[in-house]
Amino acid sequence: MPTDRASLVPALKNIATELRIDSARSTAQAGSGHPTSCFSMAEIMAALFFAEMRFDPKNPHLADADRFILSKGHAAPILYAAWAEAGAFDRSKLLTLRELGSDLEGHPTPRLPFVDVATGSLGQGICAAIGSALNARRIGSDYRTYVLLGDGESAEGSVWEAANVGARHKLDNLCAITDVNRLGQSQPTMWQHDMAQFERRWTAFGWHAIVIDGHDVDAILNALDEARRTKGRPTMILARTVKGKGVSFTEDKDNWHGKAFKKEELEKAVAELEKQRVAGAATSGPDLVRRVEAKPRAAESATGAIAAPNYKIGDEVATREAFGDALAKLAAVDPRVVALDADVKNSTYTDRFEKAAPGRFYENFIAEQVMVGAAMGLSARGAIPFASTFACFLSRAADFIRMAAIGHNNIKLAGTHAGVSIGEDGPSQMALEDLAMCRAEPGFTVLYPSDAVSAERLVALAAQTKGPIYLRMSRPKTPVIYPNGETFTIGGLKVLRESPDDVATVIAAGVTLFEALKACDQLKASGTAIRVIDLYSLAPVDRDGLLAAARATKGRLITVEDHYAAGGVGDAVAEAVADAGFAVHRLAVREIPRSGKPEELLHRFGISSDHIVNAITSIVGAVAAR
């Protein structure tokens, strides 16, 4: 193993050549991929994996191992090649790239043990890297996080959200590298090779910016050394590179993006690359890896159960407030739980968590993309992040939510102020598509508590349940209807009113549950009984419970929700019961709402108790008239 710079540099040059050859061969075998995007970053990858980072190729999840995130996810072939070169798996597996049965997918996913978060949707990797760096502080580790971006993705707004947050948190354990190779997919990138443009921007955002020749191994090593010595702010290494580097007919040539070599082109490219090897230089990747010291570290876990709710039946408490209380209680019993905010902590009540555990509370200001992305990075390193904002603003991070589902990240999202029931603020502040957004993602758990007890219990369940979870919280105060000892389950429901004479079942959640209960009382006074269900779990949903109610009430199912008609409670119920032959009558918001008092809006947009009574009267009357 080379111990001095003079022998290390030629060894790394040879590894860079090998990484290019592996990338060319694997993409040619697949018949698709991005070899030229890999070629531009080969020296950077060689320096990172075989001179800079400390890790164990056979055990990449070690708590104190340095982390690498490929934000430029389309360059996955060179990521896989680097791990194969390090000894993580046999190099022959690289030729299974993009095959259906292979975990070496077109863009990286955590199916692979050395991938923390799914990337490929550009602009997200650096956000996840923020979370990874924050986690090192949380656990008191000296591991460093490295993230590699493309220059094209620097046009993404989320990159600059991350730039702000990384500087604000003074993340000197974070080193980002931008592969400035000048060419995008369809045309040259915004600033091409104007390195001063990149330097000015990152310096202005408070980062330590270093401009280098990205093919000069010695310069790369010096920059990494400088980044490690820099304190009080993160570092951005801006590497001027050439797309297609190493192969004369692709170097700095347009129209090669995303094109694999044909057989003859591959032979010509490999022959040219082979001639670039430095004779006599060491090339054994596993021997060059800097092994991380496996420090003894106690496994993290909860130290006890969350304190029980403490309310009285009939107390008026908003579920968003109960959410804040539950988070603060979690802070006391589980060191893995962290909270992320987007400048609404006094409305989501996460300021209570901040007071309980200030070191585990991360403010992102009004930047929802980096908030969710950082949550992804935190979760990948063992934290249990709760990221919260007004539900409507989570839609800004919809693509991050999609990628969290792909990676099955253990993130917990809480959206407050949902639906028309928020009142006078008007439609721009009313989340009416958030349930649809999260229910659409496979593996996403979607929970919708109606009172303070169920809110606290479901928050505790969310912390204990693996995988991405969305909790929908309401703005208005609602009466406590459950005793403090009530238990809930993921995938459950509660039947709140029932009798042998029920003529229909009304299924609701959140604020509309109380409209359903009012309707039940109004109908009961006139001699009509209905069943009322609290569908607090929308994904998964209790199919058996819904079918039992349908059969008991002659198939008359009515859903009512403070949400648009698509993708919410109505669709969840309809999907559950359709194959048993039951139809669902749905009351939902069916037009763009407007400002007004909450009770006025519930009535105006068809989801109040009066509308429920009218729907039942109409349905039961129509059946009776046949």
C-alpha positions as CSV (number, residue, x, y, z in Angstrom):
1,M,0.0,0.0,0.0
2,P,1.5,3.4,-1.0
3,T,2.3,5.5,2.0
4,D,3.7,8.6,0.2
5,R,2.0,11.0,-2.2
6,A,4.6,10.2,-5.0
7,S,3.5,6.6,-5.2
8,L,-0.1,7.2,-4.2
9,V,-0.9,9.5,-7.2
10,P,0.0,7.0,-9.9
11,A,-1.9,4.3,-8.1
12,L,-5.0,6.5,-8.1
13,K,-4.6,7.3,-11.7
14,N,-4.6,3.6,-12.6
15,I,-7.7,3.1,-10.5
16,A,-9.4,6.0,-12.3
17,T,-8.6,4.3,-15.6
18,E,-10.0,1.0,-14.3
19,L,-13.2,2.8,-13.1
20,R,-13.6,4.3,-16.6
21,I,-13.2,0.9,-18.2
22,D,-15.6,-0.8,-15.8
23,S,-18.2,2.0,-16.5
24,A,-17.8,1.6,-20.3
25,R,-18.1,-2.2,-20.2
26,S,-21.1,-2.3,-17.8
27,T,-23.1,0.2,-19.7
28,A,-22.2,-1.4,-23.1
29,Q,-23.4,-4.7,-21.7
30,A,-26.6,-3.1,-20.5
31,G,-27.1,-1.3,-23.7
32,S,-27.9,1.9,-21.8
33,G,-26.5,4.2,-19.2
34,H,-24.2,7.2,-18.9
35,P,-20.5,6.3,-19.5
36,T,-19.3,9.8,-20.4
37,S,-20.8,11.2,-17.2
38,C,-18.8,8.6,-15.3
39,F,-15.6,9.4,-17.2
40,S,-15.5,13.0,-16.0
41,M,-15.5,12.1,-12.3
42,A,-13.1,9.1,-12.4
43,E,-10.1,10.8,-10.7
44,I,-12.5,12.3,-8.0
45,M,-13.9,8.8,-7.2
46,A,-10.5,7.2,-7.1
47,A,-9.2,9.9,-4.7
48,L,-12.3,9.7,-2.5
49,F,-12.6,5.9,-2.2
50,F,-8.9,5.0,-2.1
51,A,-7.2,7.9,-0.3
52,E,-9.7,10.0,1.6
53,M,-12.7,8.2,3.0
54,R,-12.6,5.8,6.0
55,F,-14.9,2.8,5.6
56,D,-15.2,-1.0,5.5
57,P,-16.3,-2.3,2.1
58,K,-17.7,-5.4,3.7
59,N,-19.6,-3.5,6.4
60,P,-20.6,-0.1,5.0
61,H,-23.1,0.6,7.8
62,L,-20.5,1.1,10.5
63,A,-21.6,4.0,12.6
64,D,-18.3,5.9,12.3
65,A,-17.7,5.2,8.6
66,D,-17.5,8.1,6.3
67,R,-20.5,8.5,4.0
68,F,-20.6,9.1,0.3
69,I,-23.8,10.2,-1.6
70,L,-23.9,10.3,-5.3
71,S,-26.3,13.2,-6.0
72,K,-25.5,12.8,-9.7
73,G,-27.3,9.5,-9.6
74,H,-27.1,8.8,-13.3
75,A,-23.4,8.2,-12.9
76,A,-24.3,5.0,-10.9
77,P,-22.0,2.7,-12.9
78,I,-18.8,4.4,-11.6
79,L,-20.2,4.3,-8.0
80,Y,-20.7,0.5,-8.4
81,A,-17.3,0.2,-10.0
82,A,-15.7,2.0,-7.1
83,W,-17.3,-0.3,-4.5
84,A,-16.3,-3.4,-6.6
85,E,-12.7,-2.0,-6.8
86,A,-12.8,-1.6,-3.0
87,G,-13.8,-5.3,-2.6
88,A,-17.4,-4.9,-1.6
89,F,-18.4,-7.5,-4.3
90,D,-16.9,-9.3,-7.3
91,R,-16.2,-7.1,-10.3
92,S,-18.0,-9.6,-12.6
93,K,-21.3,-8.5,-11.0
94,L,-20.9,-5.1,-12.7
95,L,-22.0,-6.7,-16.0
96,T,-25.4,-7.2,-14.5
97,L,-26.0,-3.4,-14.5
98,R,-29.7,-2.5,-15.2
99,E,-30.8,-6.2,-15.4
100,L,-34.2,-6.9,-13.8
101,G,-32.8,-9.3,-11.2
102,S,-29.8,-7.1,-10.3
103,D,-29.6,-4.6,-7.5
104,L,-27.2,-2.5,-9.6
105,E,-30.0,-0.4,-10.9
106,G,-29.9,2.5,-13.4
107,H,-29.7,4.9,-10.5
108,P,-28.6,4.0,-6.9
109,T,-31.1,2.7,-4.4
110,P,-30.7,1.4,-0.8
111,R,-31.3,-2.1,-2.1
112,L,-27.5,-1.9,-2.0
113,P,-26.0,-1.8,1.5
114,F,-23.6,1.0,0.6
115,V,-26.3,3.3,-0.7
116,D,-27.9,5.5,2.0
117,V,-30.6,7.2,-0.1
118,A,-32.1,6.7,-3.5
119,T,-30.8,9.3,-5.9
120,G,-31.3,10.1,-9.6
121,S,-33.8,12.9,-9.2
122,L,-31.2,15.7,-9.3
123,G,-30.8,18.2,-6.5
124,Q,-31.6,15.7,-3.8
125,G,-28.4,14.1,-2.8
126,I,-26.9,17.3,-1.2
127,C,-30.0,17.7,0.9
128,A,-29.7,14.1,2.2
129,A,-26.0,14.9,2.9
130,I,-27.1,17.7,5.2
131,G,-29.0,15.2,7.3
132,S,-26.1,12.7,7.3
133,A,-23.7,15.4,8.5
134,L,-26.2,16.5,11.2
135,N,-26.5,12.9,12.4
136,A,-22.7,12.7,13.0
137,R,-23.2,15.6,15.5
138,R,-26.1,13.9,17.0
139,I,-24.2,10.7,17.8
140,G,-20.9,12.4,18.6
141,S,-19.0,10.8,15.7
142,D,-16.2,12.2,13.6
143,Y,-17.4,10.6,10.4
144,R,-17.4,12.9,7.4
145,T,-20.0,13.1,4.7
146,Y,-19.1,13.5,1.0
147,V,-21.5,14.2,-1.7
148,L,-20.9,14.5,-5.5
149,L,-23.1,16.7,-7.6
150,G,-23.2,17.4,-11.3
151,D,-22.9,21.0,-12.6
152,G,-26.3,20.6,-14.4
153,E,-28.1,19.9,-11.2
154,S,-26.8,23.0,-9.7
155,A,-29.7,24.7,-11.5
156,E,-32.1,23.0,-9.0
157,G,-33.4,25.2,-6.2
158,S,-33.1,22.4,-3.7
159,V,-29.3,22.6,-4.1
160,W,-29.4,26.2,-2.9
161,E,-31.8,25.4,0.0
162,A,-29.1,22.9,1.1
163,A,-26.4,25.5,0.6
164,N,-28.2,27.8,3.0
165,V,-28.9,25.2,5.6
166,G,-25.4,23.7,5.5
167,A,-23.8,27.0,6.1
168,R,-26.3,28.0,8.8
169,H,-25.5,24.8,10.7
170,K,-21.7,25.3,10.1
171,L,-21.4,21.7,8.9
172,D,-17.6,21.5,8.6
173,N,-17.9,17.7,8.5
174,L,-19.6,18.0,5.1
175,C,-17.6,18.2,1.9
176,A,-19.4,18.5,-1.4
177,I,-17.8,18.2,-4.8
178,T,-19.3,19.5,-8.1
179,D,-18.2,17.8,-11.3
180,V,-18.2,20.7,-13.6
181,N,-18.0,18.9,-16.9
182,R,-19.7,21.6,-19.0
183,L,-22.2,19.5,-20.9
184,G,-25.8,18.7,-19.9
185,Q,-28.2,16.3,-21.5
186,S,-29.4,18.5,-24.4
187,Q,-27.0,21.4,-24.4
188,P,-24.1,23.0,-22.5
189,T,-24.9,23.7,-18.8
190,M,-25.8,27.1,-17.5
191,W,-22.3,28.3,-16.7
192,Q,-20.3,25.8,-18.6
193,H,-16.6,26.1,-17.5
194,D,-16.9,29.5,-16.0
195,M,-15.5,28.4,-12.6
196,A,-15.6,31.9,-11.2
197,Q,-19.4,31.8,-11.4
198,F,-19.6,28.7,-9.3
199,E,-17.0,30.0,-6.8
200,R,-18.8,33.3,-6.3
201,R,-22.1,31.5,-5.6
202,W,-20.9,29.0,-3.1
203,T,-18.8,31.6,-1.4
204,A,-21.8,33.9,-1.2
205,F,-23.8,31.1,0.5
206,G,-21.1,30.8,3.2
207,W,-19.2,27.7,2.0
208,H,-15.5,27.4,1.7
209,A,-15.1,27.1,-2.1
210,I,-12.0,25.5,-3.8
211,V,-11.6,25.5,-7.5
212,I,-9.4,22.7,-9.0
213,D,-8.6,20.7,-12.1
214,G,-10.8,17.7,-11.5
215,H,-8.4,15.4,-13.4
216,D,-5.3,16.4,-11.4
217,V,-5.1,13.8,-8.7
218,D,-2.6,15.7,-6.7
219,A,-4.9,18.8,-6.8
220,I,-7.9,16.7,-5.7
221,L,-6.0,15.3,-2.7
222,N,-4.9,18.8,-1.7
223,A,-8.4,20.0,-1.9
224,L,-9.7,17.2,0.3
225,D,-7.0,17.9,2.8
226,E,-8.0,21.6,2.8
227,A,-11.6,20.7,3.3
228,R,-10.8,18.5,6.3
229,R,-8.9,21.3,7.9
230,T,-11.6,23.9,7.3
231,K,-13.6,24.6,10.4
232,G,-16.9,26.4,11.0
233,R,-18.4,25.9,7.5
234,P,-18.8,23.2,4.9
235,T,-16.6,23.0,1.8
236,M,-17.5,22.9,-1.9
237,I,-14.8,21.6,-4.2
238,L,-15.5,22.8,-7.7
239,A,-13.7,20.4,-10.1
240,R,-13.3,21.5,-13.7
241,T,-13.6,18.3,-15.7
242,V,-14.2,17.1,-19.2
243,K,-17.2,15.0,-20.0
244,G,-16.1,11.8,-21.7
245,K,-12.5,12.2,-20.4
246,G,-10.1,9.5,-21.5
247,V,-11.7,8.6,-24.8
248,S,-10.8,10.9,-27.6
249,F,-14.0,10.5,-29.6
250,T,-16.2,11.4,-26.6
251,E,-14.0,14.0,-24.8
252,D,-16.0,17.3,-24.5
253,K,-18.3,16.1,-27.3
254,D,-22.0,16.9,-27.3
255,N,-24.7,14.3,-28.0
256,W,-23.0,11.5,-25.9
257,H,-25.1,12.0,-22.8
258,G,-26.9,8.8,-21.8
259,K,-25.4,6.7,-24.7
260,A,-23.7,3.4,-24.2
261,F,-20.9,2.3,-26.5
262,K,-21.7,-0.1,-29.3
263,K,-19.4,-3.1,-29.6
264,E,-16.8,-1.5,-32.0
265,E,-16.9,1.8,-30.0
266,L,-16.3,-0.1,-26.7
267,E,-13.3,-2.0,-28.1
268,K,-11.8,1.3,-29.4
269,A,-12.5,3.1,-26.1
270,V,-11.1,0.3,-23.9
271,A,-8.0,0.1,-26.0
272,E,-7.4,3.8,-25.7
273,L,-7.9,3.7,-21.9
274,E,-5.6,0.7,-21.4
275,K,-2.8,2.8,-22.9
276,Q,-3.2,5.3,-20.1
277,R,-2.2,3.0,-17.3
278,V,0.9,4.0,-15.3
279,A,3.4,1.2,-15.5
280,G,4.6,-0.2,-12.2
281,A,2.1,1.7,-10.1
282,A,0.1,-0.2,-7.4
283,T,-3.5,-0.8,-8.4
284,S,-5.0,-3.0,-5.7
285,G,-8.2,-1.2,-4.5
286,P,-8.7,-3.2,-1.3
287,D,-5.2,-2.5,-0.2
288,L,-5.6,1.2,-0.6
289,V,-8.9,1.5,1.3
290,R,-8.5,3.4,4.6
291,R,-10.3,1.1,7.1
292,V,-12.5,2.8,9.6
293,E,-11.9,1.9,13.3
294,A,-14.9,0.0,14.6
295,K,-15.4,1.9,17.8
296,P,-17.5,0.3,20.6
297,R,-20.9,2.0,20.4
298,A,-24.0,1.0,22.3
299,A,-27.0,0.3,20.0
300,E,-29.5,3.1,20.0
301,S,-33.0,2.3,21.2
302,A,-35.9,3.8,23.1
303,T,-35.3,3.8,26.9
304,G,-39.0,3.4,27.7
305,A,-42.5,3.9,26.5
306,I,-43.8,7.4,25.7
307,A,-45.8,8.9,28.6
308,A,-49.6,8.3,28.1
309,P,-51.9,11.1,27.0
310,N,-53.5,13.1,29.8
311,Y,-56.8,14.6,28.6
312,K,-60.4,14.6,29.7
313,I,-63.2,13.5,27.5
314,G,-64.7,16.7,26.0
315,D,-61.5,18.7,26.2
316,E,-61.0,20.9,23.1
317,V,-57.5,20.3,21.7
318,A,-56.2,20.6,18.2
319,T,-54.5,17.5,16.9
320,R,-51.5,19.7,15.8
321,E,-51.0,20.6,19.5
322,A,-51.2,17.0,20.6
323,F,-48.6,16.2,17.9
324,G,-46.2,18.7,19.5
325,D,-46.8,17.3,23.0
326,A,-46.2,13.7,21.8
327,L,-43.0,14.7,20.1
328,A,-41.7,16.4,23.3
329,K,-42.6,13.2,25.1
330,L,-40.7,11.1,22.6
331,A,-37.7,13.3,23.0
332,A,-37.4,12.1,26.6
333,V,-37.4,8.4,25.9
334,D,-35.8,7.9,22.5
335,P,-32.5,9.6,21.5
336,R,-33.0,8.6,17.9
337,V,-36.0,10.9,17.5
338,V,-35.2,14.3,15.9
339,A,-37.4,17.1,14.7
340,L,-37.1,19.3,11.6
341,D,-39.0,22.5,11.1
342,A,-39.6,25.0,8.2
343,D,-40.2,28.1,10.3
344,V,-43.7,27.1,11.6
345,K,-42.7,25.5,14.9
346,N,-45.1,27.8,16.8
347,S,-48.0,26.6,14.7
348,T,-47.1,22.9,14.5
349,Y,-46.1,23.0,18.2
350,T,-42.7,21.4,17.5
351,D,-41.2,24.2,19.5
352,R,-42.1,22.0,22.5
353,F,-39.6,19.4,21.1
354,E,-37.1,22.1,20.7
355,K,-37.3,23.0,24.3
356,A,-37.1,19.4,25.4
357,A,-34.2,18.5,23.1
358,P,-32.6,21.6,21.5
359,G,-29.6,19.6,20.2
360,R,-31.9,17.3,18.1
361,F,-34.1,20.1,16.6
362,Y,-33.0,21.3,13.2
363,E,-34.4,24.5,11.8
364,N,-34.5,24.7,8.0
365,F,-36.5,28.0,7.7
366,I,-38.9,28.2,4.7
367,A,-37.2,25.4,2.7
368,E,-39.3,22.3,2.6
369,Q,-37.2,20.4,0.1
370,V,-34.1,20.4,2.1
371,M,-36.1,19.7,5.3
372,V,-37.5,16.4,3.8
373,G,-34.1,15.6,2.1
374,A,-32.2,16.1,5.4
375,A,-34.8,13.9,7.1
376,M,-33.9,11.2,4.5
377,G,-30.2,11.5,5.3
378,L,-30.8,11.4,9.0
379,S,-33.0,8.3,8.8
380,A,-30.4,6.5,6.7
381,R,-27.9,6.9,9.6
382,G,-30.3,5.6,12.3
383,A,-32.2,8.7,13.4
384,I,-36.0,8.8,13.5
385,P,-36.8,12.2,11.9
386,F,-40.1,14.0,12.2
387,A,-40.3,16.7,9.6
388,S,-43.3,19.0,9.9
389,T,-44.9,22.0,8.2
390,F,-48.3,23.1,7.0
391,A,-49.6,20.2,4.9
392,C,-50.0,22.3,1.7
393,F,-46.3,23.1,1.7
394,L,-45.2,19.5,1.8
395,S,-46.3,19.4,-1.8
396,R,-43.2,21.5,-2.6
397,A,-41.2,18.4,-1.6
398,A,-43.4,15.9,-3.4
399,D,-40.5,14.6,-5.5
400,F,-38.5,14.1,-2.3
401,I,-41.4,12.1,-0.8
402,R,-41.5,10.0,-4.0
403,M,-37.7,9.3,-3.6
404,A,-38.1,8.5,0.1
405,A,-40.7,5.9,-0.9
406,I,-38.3,4.4,-3.4
407,G,-35.6,4.2,-0.7
408,H,-38.1,3.2,2.0
409,N,-36.5,5.8,4.2
410,N,-37.7,5.8,7.8
411,I,-39.0,9.4,7.7
412,K,-42.1,10.7,9.5
413,L,-43.8,13.6,7.9
414,A,-46.5,15.7,9.7
415,G,-48.7,18.1,7.8
416,T,-50.8,20.5,9.8
417,H,-53.5,23.0,8.8
418,A,-55.1,20.6,6.3
419,G,-58.3,21.2,4.4
420,V,-60.9,24.0,4.2
421,S,-61.3,23.8,8.0
422,I,-58.3,26.1,8.4
423,G,-60.7,28.9,7.5
424,E,-59.9,32.5,6.5
425,D,-56.4,32.0,5.1
426,G,-57.9,30.7,1.9
427,P,-57.1,28.0,-0.7
428,S,-53.4,28.7,-1.0
429,Q,-53.0,27.5,2.6
430,M,-55.4,24.5,2.4
431,A,-53.9,21.1,1.7
432,L,-56.5,19.2,-0.2
433,E,-54.3,16.8,-2.1
434,D,-51.8,15.7,0.5
435,L,-53.5,12.4,1.3
436,A,-53.5,11.5,-2.4
437,M,-49.8,12.5,-2.7
438,C,-48.7,10.1,0.1
439,R,-51.2,7.3,-0.5
440,A,-50.0,7.0,-4.1
441,E,-46.6,5.9,-2.9
442,P,-46.2,2.1,-2.2
443,G,-45.1,1.4,1.3
444,F,-46.2,4.8,2.7
445,T,-48.2,4.6,5.9
446,V,-50.9,7.4,6.1
447,L,-52.5,8.3,9.4
448,Y,-55.2,10.9,10.1
449,P,-56.0,11.3,13.8
450,S,-59.2,13.1,14.9
451,D,-58.6,13.9,18.5
452,A,-55.7,14.6,20.9
453,V,-55.6,11.0,22.3
454,S,-55.5,9.4,18.9
455,A,-52.9,12.0,17.7
456,E,-50.5,11.2,20.6
457,R,-51.0,7.5,20.2
458,L,-50.4,7.6,16.4
459,V,-47.3,9.7,16.8
460,A,-45.9,7.1,19.2
461,L,-46.8,4.3,16.7
462,A,-45.1,6.3,13.9
463,A,-41.9,6.4,15.8
464,Q,-42.0,2.6,16.3
465,T,-43.0,1.7,12.7
466,K,-40.3,1.3,10.1
467,G,-40.7,3.1,6.8
468,P,-42.1,6.4,5.5
469,I,-45.2,7.7,7.3
470,Y,-47.4,10.7,6.8
471,L,-49.5,12.1,9.7
472,R,-52.2,14.6,8.8
473,M,-53.0,17.1,11.5
474,S,-55.9,19.6,11.7
475,R,-55.8,23.3,12.7
476,P,-59.2,23.6,14.6
477,K,-59.6,22.4,18.2
478,T,-61.7,19.2,18.3
479,P,-63.2,17.5,21.4
480,V,-61.4,14.6,23.0
481,I,-63.5,11.5,22.3
482,Y,-61.1,8.7,23.3
483,P,-60.1,7.7,26.9
484,N,-56.4,8.1,27.6
485,G,-55.9,4.4,27.6
486,E,-57.3,3.8,24.2
487,T,-55.0,1.8,21.8
488,F,-54.6,2.1,18.1
489,T,-53.0,0.0,15.4
490,I,-51.5,0.8,12.0
491,G,-54.1,-0.3,9.6
492,G,-57.0,-0.1,12.1
493,L,-60.2,1.8,12.5
494,K,-62.7,2.6,15.3
495,V,-66.4,2.1,15.2
496,L,-67.7,5.0,17.3
497,R,-71.5,4.5,16.8
498,E,-73.4,1.3,15.9
499,S,-76.6,-0.5,16.4
500,P,-78.5,-3.4,14.9
501,D,-80.7,-0.9,13.1
502,D,-78.1,1.1,11.3
503,V,-79.3,2.1,7.8
504,A,-75.9,3.3,6.6
505,T,-72.2,3.7,7.5
506,V,-70.5,7.0,7.5
507,I,-66.7,6.9,7.3
508,A,-64.7,10.0,8.2
509,A,-61.4,11.2,9.7
510,G,-60.1,14.4,11.2
511,V,-62.6,17.3,11.5
512,T,-65.3,15.6,9.4
513,L,-65.5,12.8,12.0
514,F,-67.2,15.3,14.2
515,E,-69.6,16.3,11.4
516,A,-70.5,12.6,11.1
517,L,-71.1,12.4,14.8
518,K,-73.4,15.5,14.7
519,A,-75.2,13.9,11.8
520,C,-75.7,10.8,13.7
521,D,-77.2,12.7,16.6
522,Q,-79.5,14.6,14.3
523,L,-80.7,11.4,12.5
524,K,-81.2,9.6,15.8
525,A,-83.5,12.3,17.0
526,S,-85.7,11.5,14.0
527,G,-85.5,7.8,14.5
528,T,-82.8,6.9,12.0
529,A,-79.6,5.0,13.2
530,I,-76.3,5.1,11.4
531,R,-72.9,3.6,12.0
532,V,-69.9,6.0,12.3
533,I,-66.3,4.9,11.6
534,D,-63.1,6.8,12.4
535,L,-60.8,5.8,9.6
536,Y,-57.6,7.0,11.3
537,S,-55.4,4.7,9.1
538,L,-55.8,5.3,5.4
539,A,-52.8,3.3,4.3
540,P,-52.9,0.5,5.1
541,V,-56.7,0.4,5.5
542,D,-58.8,-2.1,7.5
543,R,-60.5,-3.8,4.7
544,D,-62.2,-6.4,6.9
545,G,-63.6,-3.8,9.2
546,L,-65.0,-1.8,6.3
547,L,-66.6,-4.9,4.7
548,A,-68.2,-5.8,8.0
549,A,-69.8,-2.4,8.2
550,A,-70.9,-2.5,4.6
551,R,-72.6,-5.9,5.1
552,A,-74.2,-4.8,8.3
553,T,-75.7,-1.6,6.7
554,K,-77.0,-3.0,3.4
555,G,-73.9,-1.8,1.5
556,R,-74.6,1.8,2.1
557,L,-71.2,3.4,2.6
558,I,-70.7,7.2,2.7
559,T,-67.3,8.8,3.1
560,V,-66.9,12.5,4.1
561,E,-63.5,14.2,4.0
562,D,-61.9,17.6,4.2
563,H,-59.9,16.8,1.0
564,Y,-60.4,16.8,-2.7
565,A,-62.3,13.8,-4.1
566,A,-59.3,12.1,-5.6
567,G,-57.0,10.0,-3.5
568,G,-58.3,10.5,0.0
569,V,-60.7,8.8,2.3
570,G,-63.3,8.0,-0.3
571,D,-60.8,6.4,-2.7
572,A,-59.2,4.4,0.2
573,V,-62.6,3.0,1.2
574,A,-63.7,2.4,-2.4
575,E,-60.5,0.5,-3.2
576,A,-60.9,-1.7,-0.2
577,V,-64.5,-2.7,-0.8
578,A,-64.9,-2.6,-4.6
579,D,-64.0,-6.3,-5.3
580,A,-66.7,-7.3,-2.8
581,G,-69.3,-5.5,-4.9
582,F,-69.8,-2.4,-2.7
583,A,-70.0,1.2,-4.0
584,V,-69.2,4.3,-2.0
585,H,-71.0,7.6,-2.0
586,R,-68.4,10.3,-1.4
587,L,-68.7,13.7,0.1
588,A,-65.5,15.7,-0.6
589,V,-64.3,19.2,-1.6
590,R,-65.0,19.3,-5.4
591,E,-64.0,22.8,-6.3
592,I,-61.3,25.3,-5.5
593,P,-62.4,26.7,-2.1
594,R,-62.2,30.3,-0.8
595,S,-61.7,32.2,2.5
596,G,-64.4,32.0,5.1
597,K,-65.1,30.8,8.6
598,P,-64.4,27.0,9.1
599,E,-68.0,26.1,9.7
600,E,-69.1,28.1,6.7
601,L,-66.6,26.4,4.5
602,L,-67.5,22.9,5.6
603,H,-71.1,23.7,4.7
604,R,-70.3,25.6,1.5
605,F,-68.2,22.8,0.1
606,G,-70.4,19.9,0.9
607,I,-68.9,18.2,3.9
608,S,-70.9,19.4,6.9
609,S,-73.3,17.4,9.1
610,D,-76.2,18.8,7.1
611,H,-74.8,17.3,3.9
612,I,-74.3,14.0,5.6
613,V,-77.9,13.9,6.8
614,N,-79.1,14.9,3.3
615,A,-76.9,12.2,1.7
616,I,-78.2,9.5,4.0
617,T,-81.8,10.6,3.6
618,S,-81.4,10.6,-0.2
619,I,-79.7,7.2,-0.3
620,V,-82.1,5.4,2.1
621,G,-85.1,7.1,0.6
622,A,-84.1,6.1,-2.9
623,V,-83.7,2.5,-1.9
624,A,-87.0,2.5,0.0
625,A,-88.8,3.9,-3.0
626,R,-87.8,1.0,-5.3
